[in-house]
Every structure is written in C-alpha cells, then in structure tokens.
Amino acid sequence: MAGILVFLTVLVAGIAGVFIWLPKFLEEPSVVRLPQGASGPGRGAASDLPVSVRTFKASRIEFTDILPVMGSVRGTREVDLKFETDGTIREMNFREGDLVAKGDTLAALDDREARLRVDYADSKVETALAQLRLAEQRLSVNEDLFSIGAIIEAKLREAEIEAEQAETQVVTARRERALAANELGKLVLRAPMDGVIGTREAEVGEVVNPQKIVATLIEISQVDVELGIIERDIERIRLGQRVKVQVDSLPATPFEGRIDNLAPLIEGKSRTLTAKVRVANP
C-alpha cells in the first residue's frame, strides 16, 4: 500500500468467520439390505425386496458475512516536525504526500550567522593549538636548561603552568566550536523516521520558533483504518476479527488486517462505534 493512501477513503468488508454444517450429497447412495426373513413394510414377496436408503455426509464450509463500512486510513504514529531554534526558513524540500526516509533533509533555516560563529570558533581552536605548541616548546627548552642547572626550579614551574594553561585553552576552544556546530545543526530539519509527509504548515521566508509546527510526518509501515460501525451492526464485530480493506485507488487489491481496538462508548450524535483495524503496509 503506497504511503499516499493514508489520505484516501476506504471501503472495509468485515469478515465474520462463521462456520456452519451443510449437507452434501454422496456421489453414490448407500443401500441398506434388511436381514433375510425380516419383516418390512407391506406383505408377501414385496417384503423381501431390499430397501433403498439415501444418506447424507455432513461437511464444514466457511460462510462469509459481508459488512460494508466506510472509513479512513491513518498512520499508526504521527510526528509534528519543528525546528529546535528560531530563524527564517531558507528552503523547503518536500511536498504534502512525499515519501521520505529517516535522515532526509526536509527544511533549513538561514544559517549565515551560525556559519560565521562556527568559522570564528575554528579560528580560536587554531590559535589555541598554536599557543599550546609554543608553550610545549618553551617547556622542553626549560627542562633541558634545568637539567644542566642553567635555570632555577621556579622558571621550570612557570613553563609547566604556561603549557597547562595553553592546553586548557585548546579544550575550551574545541568545546566552543562543538557548541557552535551544534547550533548550526539545529538550523536543519531532518526526518526522524521513514514515512510520508502529512500536512505542510510553513513556507520559505517564514519566521519560525521551536513551538511552530512546520509539517507532520506519518509512519506508514503499519496503518490504522478507523471505521464507524452503526449501532445495529455492533454485535457483528469483535476484537481480533479479520477484515479486508479496499482502497479507492486500488480497487482490485484488497489488504488484510484485524480489528485492533474498539471504542468503549457509542458516539452520541452519530450512534456509531469507532473500530480501529491494524493493517500491514508492504
């Protein structure tokens, strides 16, 4: 079932697996002969004639009870897609009904400022690394001088502290760079799972925030078919019952499922009971 079918109306035929016993004629009738000398109906020689008896063999057949019901298809899981930060939408790479895979880039915000912050963080990392290399070189020289008694221990300790501070600056610069890269990543909206785009709620150029829904994504590996069962037919359905689903766009291809959930109450105005059928979506 293609993902696009999520938005189509379906006709569901409920299958009541009712088994009844019906007679089936044997190909050859069985003949029962009375014992010799036994009295049969009538008198004289006619009573000695064999009596033909037709018997029947019971067999079990499946009786299909068709219950046509209109319903709608919904994904088993729907996710609201939102950006993690504020910004202006720069691009949208999807339309309603598009099939998407996990990790696909769906939309992006204007990232010019964020990229400048990443570049600045990169430069701070390079500067910190350069200072660390110089501090390590000075420390190496001072260690050699101290070993031959050319400098006092205090000078060596100063070089060691300088190298430690330079190393700390590298760690800090790299952390800042990671934070800047993380903020840049928040400007890209990716599909969290395989599915089909439901509704598109935003457009290019629009300013959004983390509360703004950009689109909905529907998981379609399995779908739920929601049915409205009228009151007089409720006794004909049950949990676990097999159901065949026919979609308007694929009338010759029925899909099988089972009733997965029945609402506890009948809706007041429509006097219908909502039943959900779980259908695999190959």
MIDOSE-1310 file (N, C-alpha, C; in nm, 2 decimals, decimal comma, always signed):
residues 282
magi	+0,08/-0,12/+0,00/+0,00/+0,00/+0,00/+0,09/+0,12/+0,00; +0,08/+0,20/-0,10/+0,16/+0,32/-0,11/+0,13/+0,42/+0,01; +0,23/+0,49/+0,05/+0,21/+0,58/+0,16/+0,10/+0,69/+0,13; +0,08/+0,73/+0,01/-0,01/+0,83/-0,02/-0,15/+0,79/+0,01
lvfl	-0,17/+0,65/+0,03/-0,31/+0,60/+0,06/-0,36/+0,65/+0,19; -0,27/+0,70/+0,28/-0,31/+0,74/+0,41/-0,42/+0,84/+0,40; -0,43/+0,92/+0,29/-0,53/+1,03/+0,28/-0,66/+0,99/+0,21; -0,67/+0,86/+0,17/-0,78/+0,82/+0,09/-0,89/+0,75/+0,18
tvlv	-1,01/+0,76/+0,12/-1,12/+0,69/+0,19/-1,12/+0,54/+0,15; -1,16/+0,45/+0,24/-1,15/+0,31/+0,22/-1,29/+0,25/+0,24; -1,31/+0,13/+0,18/-1,43/+0,05/+0,20/-1,38/-0,07/+0,27; -1,43/-0,10/+0,38/-1,39/-0,22/+0,46/-1,50/-0,32/+0,46
agia	-1,46/-0,44/+0,43/-1,56/-0,55/+0,43/-1,52/-0,64/+0,55; -1,60/-0,64/+0,65/-1,57/-0,73/+0,77/-1,59/-0,87/+0,74; -1,50/-0,95/+0,78/-1,52/-1,10/+0,76/-1,55/-1,17/+0,89; -1,68/-1,21/+0,90/-1,72/-1,29/+1,02/-1,69/-1,43/+0,99
gvfi	-1,60/-1,49/+1,06/-1,56/-1,63/+1,03/-1,66/-1,73/+1,09; -1,78/-1,74/+1,04/-1,88/-1,82/+1,09/-1,88/-1,95/+1,02; -1,87/-2,06/+1,09/-1,87/-2,19/+1,02/-2,00/-2,26/+1,05; -2,07/-2,32/+0,95/-2,19/-2,39/+0,97/-2,18/-2,52/+0,90
wlpk	-2,27/-2,62/+0,93/-2,27/-2,75/+0,87/-2,38/-2,76/+0,77; -2,35/-2,79/+0,65/-2,45/-2,81/+0,55/-2,44/-2,95/+0,49; -2,54/-3,01/+0,44/-2,54/-3,14/+0,39/-2,48/-3,14/+0,25; -2,42/-3,25/+0,22/-2,36/-3,27/+0,08/-2,39/-3,41/+0,04
flee	-2,45/-3,42/-0,08/-2,49/-3,55/-0,13/-2,37/-3,63/-0,17; -2,38/-3,76/-0,13/-2,28/-3,85/-0,18/-2,29/-3,88/-0,32; -2,18/-3,92/-0,39/-2,19/-3,95/-0,53/-2,28/-4,07/-0,55; -2,27/-4,17/-0,46/-2,34/-4,29/-0,48/-2,43/-4,31/-0,35
psvv	-2,55/-4,33/-0,36/-2,64/-4,36/-0,24/-2,60/-4,49/-0,17; -2,61/-4,50/-0,05/-2,58/-4,62/+0,03/-2,71/-4,70/+0,03; -2,69/-4,83/+0,02/-2,81/-4,92/+0,02/-2,80/-5,01/+0,14; -2,91/-5,01/+0,21/-2,92/-5,10/+0,33/-3,01/-5,21/+0,31
rlpq	-2,96/-5,33/+0,32/-3,05/-5,45/+0,30/-3,10/-5,51/+0,43; -3,23/-5,54/+0,44/-3,28/-5,60/+0,56/-3,24/-5,74/+0,57; -3,22/-5,80/+0,69/-3,18/-5,94/+0,70/-3,29/-6,03/+0,65; -3,24/-6,15/+0,60/-3,34/-6,24/+0,54/-3,44/-6,28/+0,64
gasg	-3,56/-6,28/+0,60/-3,67/-6,32/+0,69/-3,73/-6,21/+0,77; -3,66/-6,09/+0,76/-3,71/-5,98/+0,85/-3,83/-5,92/+0,78; -3,92/-5,87/+0,86/-4,04/-5,81/+0,81/-4,02/-5,67/+0,77; -4,06/-5,63/+0,65/-4,05/-5,50/+0,61/-4,19/-5,44/+0,59
pgrg	-4,20/-5,32/+0,54/-4,33/-5,27/+0,51/-4,41/-5,35/+0,41; -4,53/-5,38/+0,42/-4,61/-5,45/+0,33/-4,61/-5,60/+0,36; -4,66/-5,68/+0,27/-4,68/-5,82/+0,29/-4,62/-5,90/+0,17; -4,60/-6,03/+0,19/-4,57/-6,12/+0,08/-4,42/-6,10/+0,03
aasd	-4,41/-6,13/-0,10/-4,27/-6,12/-0,16/-4,22/-5,98/-0,16; -4,30/-5,88/-0,17/-4,25/-5,75/-0,17/-4,17/-5,71/-0,05; -4,20/-5,78/+0,07/-4,14/-5,75/+0,19/-3,99/-5,80/+0,19; -3,96/-5,90/+0,10/-3,82/-5,94/+0,09/-3,73/-5,86/+0,00
lpvs	-3,79/-5,76/-0,07/-3,71/-5,67/-0,15/-3,62/-5,58/-0,07; -3,50/-5,55/-0,12/-3,41/-5,45/-0,05/-3,47/-5,31/-0,05; -3,44/-5,24/+0,06/-3,50/-5,11/+0,08/-3,38/-5,01/+0,05; -3,40/-4,91/-0,04/-3,30/-4,81/-0,07/-3,31/-4,70/+0,03
vrtf	-3,20/-4,66/+0,08/-3,19/-4,55/+0,18/-3,09/-4,45/+0,13; -3,13/-4,33/+0,12/-3,03/-4,22/+0,08/-2,98/-4,15/+0,20; -2,85/-4,15/+0,22/-2,78/-4,09/+0,33/-2,71/-3,96/+0,29; -2,67/-3,88/+0,39/-2,60/-3,76/+0,36/-2,48/-3,75/+0,45
kasr	-2,37/-3,69/+0,39/-2,25/-3,67/+0,46/-2,24/-3,52/+0,50; -2,22/-3,50/+0,62/-2,21/-3,36/+0,67/-2,07/-3,31/+0,64; -2,05/-3,19/+0,59/-1,92/-3,13/+0,57/-1,93/-2,98/+0,62; -1,81/-2,93/+0,65/-1,80/-2,80/+0,71/-1,75/-2,70/+0,60
ieft	-1,82/-2,59/+0,58/-1,78/-2,49/+0,49/-1,77/-2,35/+0,56; -1,70/-2,26/+0,50/-1,69/-2,12/+0,56/-1,80/-2,03/+0,50; -1,87/-1,97/+0,58/-1,97/-1,87/+0,53/-1,92/-1,73/+0,56; -1,92/-1,65/+0,45/-1,87/-1,52/+0,46/-1,98/-1,42/+0,48
dilp	-1,98/-1,34/+0,59/-2,08/-1,24/+0,61/-2,02/-1,10/+0,58; -2,07/-1,04/+0,48/-2,01/-0,91/+0,43/-2,08/-0,79/+0,50; -1,99/-0,71/+0,56/-2,04/-0,59/+0,63/-1,97/-0,47/+0,57; -2,03/-0,40/+0,47/-1,96/-0,29/+0,41/-1,96/-0,17/+0,51
vmgs	-1,84/-0,11/+0,53/-1,83/+0,00/+0,62/-1,73/+0,10/+0,56; -1,76/+0,23/+0,57/-1,67/+0,34/+0,52/-1,58/+0,38/+0,63; -1,46/+0,41/+0,60/-1,36/+0,45/+0,70/-1,25/+0,54/+0,64; -1,15/+0,56/+0,72/-1,03/+0,64/+0,67/-0,91/+0,58/+0,73
vrgt	-0,80/+0,60/+0,65/-0,67/+0,54/+0,68/-0,58/+0,65/+0,76; -0,52/+0,60/+0,86/-0,43/+0,69/+0,94/-0,30/+0,61/+0,97; -0,19/+0,69/+0,98/-0,07/+0,62/+1,02/-0,08/+0,58/+1,17; +0,00/+0,48/+1,21/-0,01/+0,44/+1,35/+0,07/+0,54/+1,44
revd	+0,15/+0,62/+1,38/+0,23/+0,72/+1,45/+0,24/+0,85/+1,37; +0,21/+0,96/+1,43/+0,22/+1,09/+1,36/+0,31/+1,18/+1,44; +0,41/+1,24/+1,38/+0,50/+1,33/+1,45/+0,49/+1,47/+1,39; +0,49/+1,57/+1,48/+0,49/+1,71/+1,45/+0,64/+1,75/+1,43
lkfe	+0,67/+1,80/+1,31/+0,81/+1,84/+1,28/+0,83/+1,99/+1,32; +0,93/+2,02/+1,40/+0,96/+2,15/+1,44/+1,11/+2,18/+1,44; +1,15/+2,30/+1,42/+1,29/+2,34/+1,44/+1,32/+2,35/+1,58; +1,45/+2,33/+1,62/+1,49/+2,34/+1,76/+1,52/+2,49/+1,80
tdgt	+1,52/+2,58/+1,70/+1,56/+2,72/+1,73/+1,49/+2,81/+1,65; +1,50/+2,94/+1,68/+1,43/+3,05/+1,60/+1,51/+3,07/+1,47; +1,44/+3,12/+1,37/+1,50/+3,15/+1,24/+1,41/+3,17/+1,13; +1,46/+3,21/+1,02/+1,38/+3,23/+0,89/+1,41/+3,11/+0,80
irem	+1,30/+3,05/+0,75/+1,31/+2,93/+0,67/+1,37/+2,97/+0,53; +1,48/+2,90/+0,50/+1,56/+2,93/+0,38/+1,51/+2,84/+0,26; +1,48/+2,71/+0,30/+1,44/+2,62/+0,20/+1,35/+2,51/+0,25; +1,26/+2,46/+0,17/+1,17/+2,35/+0,20/+1,18/+2,25/+0,09
nfre	+1,22/+2,12/+0,13/+1,25/+2,02/+0,03/+1,14/+1,91/+0,02; +1,02/+1,94/+0,05/+0,91/+1,84/+0,04/+0,78/+1,90/+0,01; +0,69/+1,81/-0,03/+0,55/+1,85/-0,06/+0,46/+1,75/+0,02; +0,34/+1,79/+0,04/+0,25/+1,70/+0,11/+0,23/+1,57/+0,03
gdlv	+0,24/+1,46/+0,10/+0,23/+1,33/+0,04/+0,36/+1,27/-0,01; +0,47/+1,34/+0,01/+0,60/+1,29/-0,03/+0,65/+1,18/+0,07; +0,70/+1,07/+0,01/+0,77/+0,97/+0,09/+0,91/+1,01/+0,13; +0,95/+1,00/+0,25/+1,08/+1,04/+0,30/+1,14/+0,93/+0,38
akgd	+1,27/+0,93/+0,38/+1,35/+0,83/+0,46/+1,41/+0,90/+0,58; +1,43/+0,82/+0,69/+1,50/+0,87/+0,81/+1,63/+0,94/+0,77; +1,65/+1,07/+0,82/+1,77/+1,14/+0,80/+1,76/+1,24/+0,68; +1,66/+1,23/+0,60/+1,64/+1,32/+0,48/+1,63/+1,46/+0,53
tlaa	+1,70/+1,56/+0,46/+1,69/+1,70/+0,49/+1,55/+1,75/+0,44; +1,47/+1,79/+0,53/+1,33/+1,84/+0,49/+1,33/+1,99/+0,47; +1,40/+2,06/+0,56/+1,39/+2,21/+0,55/+1,52/+2,26/+0,62; +1,54/+2,39/+0,60/+1,66/+2,46/+0,66/+1,63/+2,60/+0,69
lddr	+1,69/+2,66/+0,79/+1,68/+2,80/+0,82/+1,80/+2,87/+0,77; +1,79/+3,00/+0,76/+1,90/+3,09/+0,72/+2,02/+3,06/+0,82; +2,13/+3,02/+0,77/+2,24/+2,98/+0,85/+2,37/+3,07/+0,84; +2,35/+3,19/+0,78/+2,47/+3,27/+0,76/+2,54/+3,31/+0,89
earl	+2,47/+3,36/+0,99/+2,52/+3,40/+1,12/+2,58/+3,28/+1,19; +2,51/+3,17/+1,18/+2,56/+3,05/+1,25/+2,69/+3,00/+1,19; +2,70/+3,01/+1,06/+2,83/+2,97/+1,00/+2,95/+3,06/+1,03; +2,92/+3,19/+1,05/+3,02/+3,28/+1,09/+3,07/+3,24/+1,23
rvdy	+2,98/+3,20/+1,32/+3,02/+3,16/+1,46/+3,10/+3,04/+1,45; +3,07/+2,95/+1,37/+3,15/+2,82/+1,35/+3,29/+2,86/+1,30; +3,30/+2,95/+1,20/+3,43/+2,99/+1,15/+3,51/+3,06/+1,26; +3,45/+3,14/+1,34/+3,52/+3,21/+1,44/+3,57/+3,11/+1,55
adsk	+3,49/+3,01/+1,58/+3,53/+2,91/+1,67/+3,64/+2,83/+1,62; +3,64/+2,80/+1,49/+3,75/+2,73/+1,42/+3,88/+2,81/+1,44; +3,87/+2,94/+1,42/+4,00/+3,02/+1,43/+4,05/+3,02/+1,57; +3,96/+3,02/+1,67/+4,00/+3,02/+1,81/+4,07/+2,88/+1,84
veta	+4,02/+2,78/+1,78/+4,09/+2,65/+1,80/+4,23/+2,65/+1,75; +4,24/+2,70/+1,63/+4,37/+2,71/+1,56/+4,47/+2,79/+1,65; +4,42/+2,91/+1,70/+4,51/+3,00/+1,78/+4,55/+2,93/+1,91; +4,45/+2,86/+1,97/+4,49/+2,79/+2,09/+4,59/+2,67/+2,07
laql	+4,58/+2,61/+1,96/+4,67/+2,50/+1,93/+4,81/+2,56/+1,90; +4,82/+2,67/+1,84/+4,95/+2,73/+1,81/+5,01/+2,78/+1,94; +4,93/+2,83/+2,03/+4,99/+2,87/+2,16/+5,03/+2,75/+2,24; +4,96/+2,64/+2,23/+5,00/+2,52/+2,30/+5,13/+2,47/+2,25
rlae	+5,15/+2,47/+2,12/+5,28/+2,42/+2,06/+5,40/+2,51/+2,11; +5,38/+2,64/+2,12/+5,48/+2,73/+2,16/+5,51/+2,70/+2,31; +5,41/+2,68/+2,39/+5,43/+2,66/+2,53/+5,50/+2,53/+2,56; +5,46/+2,43/+2,48/+5,53/+2,30/+2,49/+5,68/+2,31/+2,45
qrls	+5,71/+2,39/+2,35/+5,85/+2,41/+2,31/+5,93/+2,48/+2,42; +5,87/+2,58/+2,48/+5,94/+2,65/+2,59/+5,96/+2,56/+2,71; +5,86/+2,48/+2,73/+5,87/+2,39/+2,85/+5,99/+2,29/+2,82; +6,00/+2,24/+2,70/+6,10/+2,14/+2,66/+6,24/+2,21/+2,68
vned	+6,25/+2,33/+2,63/+6,38/+2,41/+2,65/+6,42/+2,43/+2,80; +6,32/+2,47/+2,87/+6,34/+2,49/+3,02/+6,38/+2,36/+3,09; +6,32/+2,25/+3,05/+6,35/+2,13/+3,11/+6,50/+2,09/+3,09; +6,54/+2,12/+2,96/+6,69/+2,09/+2,93/+6,78/+2,18/+3,01
lfsi	+6,74/+2,31/+3,02/+6,82/+2,41/+3,10/+6,83/+2,37/+3,25; +6,71/+2,33/+3,30/+6,71/+2,30/+3,44/+6,79/+2,17/+3,47; +6,79/+2,08/+3,37/+6,87/+1,96/+3,39/+7,02/+1,99/+3,40; +7,07/+2,10/+3,34/+7,21/+2,13/+3,35/+7,24/+2,24/+3,45
gaii	+7,13/+2,28/+3,52/+7,15/+2,38/+3,62/+7,15/+2,52/+3,57; +7,11/+2,55/+3,45/+7,11/+2,68/+3,39/+7,00/+2,77/+3,44; +6,89/+2,71/+3,49/+6,78/+2,79/+3,54/+6,73/+2,73/+3,67; +6,67/+2,81/+3,75/+6,62/+2,76/+3,88/+6,49/+2,69/+3,86
eakl	+6,44/+2,62/+3,96/+6,32/+2,54/+3,95/+6,20/+2,62/+3,93; +6,20/+2,75/+3,98/+6,08/+2,84/+3,97/+6,05/+2,86/+3,82; +6,16/+2,88/+3,74/+6,15/+2,91/+3,60/+6,09/+2,79/+3,53; +6,13/+2,67/+3,57/+6,07/+2,55/+3,51/+5,92/+2,54/+3,54
reae	+5,89/+2,57/+3,67/+5,75/+2,56/+3,71/+5,66/+2,66/+3,63; +5,72/+2,78/+3,60/+5,64/+2,88/+3,52/+5,61/+2,82/+3,38; +5,71/+2,76/+3,32/+5,69/+2,70/+3,19/+5,59/+2,59/+3,19; +5,59/+2,51/+3,30/+5,49/+2,40/+3,31/+5,35/+2,46/+3,32
ieae	+5,33/+2,56/+3,40/+5,20/+2,62/+3,42/+5,15/+2,68/+3,29; +5,24/+2,75/+3,22/+5,21/+2,81/+3,09/+5,16/+2,70/+2,99; +5,22/+2,58/+2,99/+5,18/+2,47/+2,90/+5,04/+2,42/+2,94; +5,02/+2,41/+3,07/+4,89/+2,36/+3,12/+4,78/+2,45/+3,08
qaet	+4,80/+2,58/+3,10/+4,70/+2,68/+3,06/+4,67/+2,68/+2,91; +4,78/+2,66/+2,83/+4,76/+2,66/+2,69/+4,68/+2,53/+2,65; +4,70/+2,42/+2,72/+4,62/+2,30/+2,69/+4,47/+2,32/+2,73; +4,45/+2,39/+2,84/+4,31/+2,42/+2,88/+4,24/+2,51/+2,78
qvvt	+4,32/+2,61/+2,72/+4,26/+2,70/+2,62/+4,22/+2,62/+2,50; +4,30/+2,52/+2,46/+4,26/+2,43/+2,35/+4,13/+2,36/+2,37; +4,12/+2,30/+2,49/+4,00/+2,23/+2,53/+3,87/+2,32/+2,53; +3,89/+2,44/+2,58/+3,78/+2,54/+2,58/+3,74/+2,58/+2,44
arre	+3,84/+2,60/+2,36/+3,81/+2,64/+2,22/+3,74/+2,53/+2,14; +3,78/+2,41/+2,16/+3,72/+2,30/+2,10/+3,57/+2,28/+2,14; +3,55/+2,30/+2,27/+3,42/+2,29/+2,32/+3,33/+2,40/+2,26; +3,38/+2,52/+2,25/+3,30/+2,63/+2,19/+3,27/+2,60/+2,04
rala	+3,37/+2,54/+1,98/+3,35/+2,50/+1,84/+3,24/+2,40/+1,82; +3,24/+2,30/+1,92/+3,13/+2,20/+1,91/+2,99/+2,26/+1,94; +2,99/+2,35/+2,03/+2,86/+2,42/+2,06/+2,81/+2,50/+1,94; +2,91/+2,57/+1,87/+2,87/+2,64/+1,75/+2,82/+2,55/+1,64
anel	+2,89/+2,44/+1,62/+2,84/+2,34/+1,52/+2,71/+2,28/+1,56; +2,68/+2,26/+1,69/+2,55/+2,21/+1,73/+2,44/+2,30/+1,70; +2,47/+2,43/+1,72/+2,37/+2,54/+1,69/+2,34/+2,54/+1,54; +2,45/+2,52/+1,46/+2,43/+2,52/+1,32/+2,35/+2,40/+1,27
gklv	+2,37/+2,29/+1,34/+2,29/+2,17/+1,31/+2,14/+2,19/+1,34; +2,11/+2,27/+1,44/+1,97/+2,29/+1,47/+1,89/+2,37/+1,36; +1,96/+2,43/+1,27/+1,90/+2,50/+1,16/+1,85/+2,41/+1,05; +1,88/+2,28/+1,06/+1,84/+2,19/+0,96/+1,74/+2,09/+1,02
lrap	+1,63/+2,07/+0,95/+1,52/+1,99/+0,99/+1,53/+1,86/+0,91; +1,55/+1,74/+0,98/+1,56/+1,61/+0,92/+1,45/+1,52/+0,96; +1,42/+1,43/+0,87/+1,31/+1,33/+0,90/+1,36/+1,24/+1,01; +1,28/+1,23/+1,12/+1,32/+1,14/+1,23/+1,29/+0,99/+1,21
mdgv	+1,22/+0,96/+1,10/+1,18/+0,82/+1,07/+1,14/+0,81/+0,92; +1,13/+0,69/+0,87/+1,07/+0,68/+0,74/+0,92/+0,71/+0,75; +0,86/+0,77/+0,64/+0,72/+0,79/+0,65/+0,68/+0,88/+0,53; +0,56/+0,93/+0,54/+0,50/+1,02/+0,44/+0,46/+1,15/+0,50
igtr	+0,49/+1,26/+0,43/+0,46/+1,39/+0,48/+0,30/+1,41/+0,48; +0,25/+1,45/+0,59/+0,11/+1,47/+0,60/+0,07/+1,61/+0,56; +0,08/+1,70/+0,65/+0,05/+1,84/+0,62/+0,17/+1,93/+0,62; +0,17/+2,03/+0,54/+0,28/+2,13/+0,53/+0,23/+2,26/+0,59
eaev	+0,29/+2,30/+0,70/+0,24/+2,41/+0,78/+0,32/+2,54/+0,77; +0,42/+2,54/+0,69/+0,51/+2,67/+0,68/+0,56/+2,68/+0,54; +0,61/+2,80/+0,51/+0,66/+2,83/+0,38/+0,80/+2,90/+0,39; +0,87/+2,90/+0,28/+1,00/+2,96/+0,27/+0,98/+3,11/+0,30
gevv	+1,07/+3,17/+0,38/+1,07/+3,31/+0,42/+1,00/+3,33/+0,55; +0,93/+3,23/+0,60/+0,85/+3,25/+0,72/+0,95/+3,24/+0,84; +0,92/+3,32/+0,94/+1,00/+3,32/+1,07/+0,93/+3,22/+1,16; +1,01/+3,12/+1,21/+0,96/+3,02/+1,30/+1,03/+3,01/+1,43
npqk	+0,97/+2,94/+1,53/+1,03/+2,92/+1,66/+1,01/+2,77/+1,69; +1,07/+2,73/+1,80/+1,05/+2,58/+1,84/+0,91/+2,54/+1,86; +0,82/+2,63/+1,88/+0,68/+2,59/+1,90/+0,60/+2,58/+1,77; +0,66/+2,63/+1,66/+0,59/+2,63/+1,53/+0,60/+2,50/+1,46
ivat	+0,48/+2,44/+1,43/+0,48/+2,31/+1,35/+0,51/+2,34/+1,21; +0,61/+2,28/+1,15/+0,65/+2,30/+1,01/+0,57/+2,20/+0,92; +0,56/+2,08/+0,97/+0,49/+1,98/+0,89/+0,46/+1,86/+0,99; +0,38/+1,77/+0,94/+0,36/+1,64/+1,01/+0,41/+1,53/+0,93
liei	+0,47/+1,43/+1,00/+0,52/+1,31/+0,93/+0,45/+1,19/+0,99; +0,41/+1,10/+0,90/+0,32/+0,99/+0,93/+0,40/+0,86/+0,90; +0,41/+0,78/+1,01/+0,47/+0,64/+0,99/+0,37/+0,55/+0,92; +0,42/+0,48/+0,81/+0,33/+0,40/+0,73/+0,37/+0,26/+0,72
sqvd	+0,46/+0,21/+0,80/+0,49/+0,07/+0,79/+0,37/-0,01/+0,83; +0,29/+0,04/+0,92/+0,16/-0,01/+0,95/+0,06/+0,11/+0,95; -0,06/+0,08/+0,92/-0,16/+0,19/+0,92/-0,28/+0,14/+1,00; -0,36/+0,24/+1,05/-0,48/+0,21/+1,12/-0,60/+0,25/+1,03
velg	-0,70/+0,17/+1,01/-0,82/+0,21/+0,94/-0,92/+0,23/+1,04; -0,97/+0,35/+1,05/-1,08/+0,39/+1,15/-1,21/+0,37/+1,09; -1,30/+0,29/+1,15/-1,43/+0,26/+1,10/-1,54/+0,32/+1,19; -1,65/+0,36/+1,14/-1,77/+0,39/+1,22/-1,87/+0,29/+1,20
iier	-1,89/+0,20/+1,30/-1,98/+0,09/+1,30/-2,12/+0,14/+1,35; -2,22/+0,13/+1,27/-2,35/+0,18/+1,32/-2,40/+0,08/+1,43; -2,49/+0,13/+1,51/-2,53/+0,07/+1,63/-2,59/-0,07/+1,60; -2,67/-0,09/+1,50/-2,73/-0,22/+1,48/-2,63/-0,33/+1,43
dier	-2,51/-0,29/+1,39/-2,41/-0,38/+1,34/-2,30/-0,41/+1,44; -2,31/-0,35/+1,56/-2,20/-0,36/+1,66/-2,19/-0,51/+1,70; -2,30/-0,58/+1,71/-2,29/-0,72/+1,76/-2,22/-0,81/+1,66; -2,20/-0,76/+1,54/-2,14/-0,85/+1,43/-1,99/-0,83/+1,43
irlg	-1,93/-0,75/+1,51/-1,78/-0,73/+1,51/-1,72/-0,77/+1,65; -1,60/-0,80/+1,65/-1,53/-0,83/+1,77/-1,38/-0,81/+1,76; -1,31/-0,79/+1,87/-1,16/-0,77/+1,86/-1,09/-0,89/+1,80; -0,99/-0,87/+1,72/-0,92/-0,97/+1,65/-0,98/-1,03/+1,52
qrvk	-1,10/-0,97/+1,49/-1,17/-1,02/+1,37/-1,10/-0,98/+1,24; -1,09/-1,07/+1,15/-1,03/-1,04/+1,02/-1,11/-0,95/+0,94; -1,04/-0,86/+0,87/-1,10/-0,75/+0,79/-1,03/-0,74/+0,66; -1,10/-0,72/+0,55/-1,04/-0,69/+0,42/-1,06/-0,54/+0,39
vqvd	-0,96/-0,48/+0,35/-0,97/-0,33/+0,32/-0,95/-0,31/+0,17; -1,04/-0,23/+0,11/-1,02/-0,20/-0,03/-1,01/-0,05/-0,04; -0,91/+0,00/-0,11/-0,88/+0,14/-0,13/-0,93/+0,19/-0,27; -0,99/+0,31/-0,27/-1,05/+0,36/-0,40/-0,95/+0,35/-0,51
slpa	-0,82/+0,39/-0,48/-0,72/+0,39/-0,59/-0,67/+0,25/-0,63; -0,69/+0,15/-0,55/-0,65/+0,01/-0,58/-0,77/-0,08/-0,56; -0,88/-0,07/-0,63/-1,00/-0,15/-0,60/-0,98/-0,30/-0,62; -0,88/-0,34/-0,70/-0,86/-0,48/-0,72/-0,76/-0,54/-0,63
tpfe	-0,70/-0,46/-0,53/-0,60/-0,51/-0,44/-0,65/-0,50/-0,30; -0,71/-0,60/-0,24/-0,76/-0,60/-0,10/-0,64/-0,61/-0,01; -0,65/-0,55/+0,11/-0,54/-0,56/+0,21/-0,61/-0,62/+0,33; -0,54/-0,71/+0,40/-0,60/-0,78/+0,51/-0,55/-0,72/+0,64
grid	-0,63/-0,72/+0,74/-0,60/-0,67/+0,87/-0,69/-0,73/+0,98; -0,67/-0,69/+1,10/-0,76/-0,73/+1,21/-0,80/-0,62/+1,30; -0,92/-0,63/+1,36/-0,97/-0,53/+1,45/-0,88/-0,52/+1,57; -0,81/-0,41/+1,59/-0,72/-0,39/+1,70/-0,77/-0,32/+1,82
nlap	-0,87/-0,24/+1,80/-0,93/-0,16/+1,91/-1,07/-0,13/+1,88; -1,15/-0,13/+1,99/-1,29/-0,10/+1,98/-1,32/+0,01/+2,09; -1,38/+0,12/+2,05/-1,41/+0,23/+2,14/-1,50/+0,18/+2,25; -1,49/+0,22/+2,37/-1,57/+0,17/+2,48/-1,72/+0,23/+2,48
lieg	-1,74/+0,34/+2,41/-1,87/+0,40/+2,41/-1,91/+0,43/+2,26; -2,04/+0,44/+2,25/-2,10/+0,48/+2,12/-2,11/+0,63/+2,11; -2,07/+0,69/+2,00/-2,08/+0,83/+1,99/-2,23/+0,87/+1,99; -2,25/+0,98/+2,06/-2,39/+1,02/+2,09/-2,47/+1,07/+1,96
ksrt	-2,41/+1,15/+1,88/-2,48/+1,21/+1,77/-2,50/+1,11/+1,65; -2,39/+1,04/+1,62/-2,39/+0,95/+1,50/-2,44/+0,81/+1,54; -2,44/+0,78/+1,67/-2,48/+0,65/+1,71/-2,39/+0,54/+1,65; -2,26/+0,57/+1,64/-2,17/+0,47/+1,58/-2,06/+0,44/+1,68
ltak	-2,00/+0,33/+1,66/-1,88/+0,28/+1,75/-1,76/+0,28/+1,66; -1,65/+0,35/+1,71/-1,53/+0,35/+1,64/-1,45/+0,23/+1,66; -1,41/+0,16/+1,54/-1,33/+0,05/+1,55/-1,20/+0,08/+1,47; -1,09/+0,03/+1,52/-0,96/+0,05/+1,45/-0,91/-0,08/+1,40
vrva	-0,87/-0,08/+1,27/-0,82/-0,20/+1,21/-0,67/-0,18/+1,18; -0,58/-0,27/+1,23/-0,44/-0,26/+1,21/-0,40/-0,33/+1,08; -0,34/-0,26/+0,98/-0,31/-0,32/+0,85/-0,17/-0,30/+0,82; -0,10/-0,41/+0,78/+0,04/-0,40/+0,74/+0,05/-0,33/+0,61
np	+0,15/-0,25/+0,59/+0,16/-0,17/+0,47/+0,29/-0,21/+0,39; +0,28/-0,31/+0,31/+0,40/-0,36/+0,24/+0,46/-0,26/+0,14
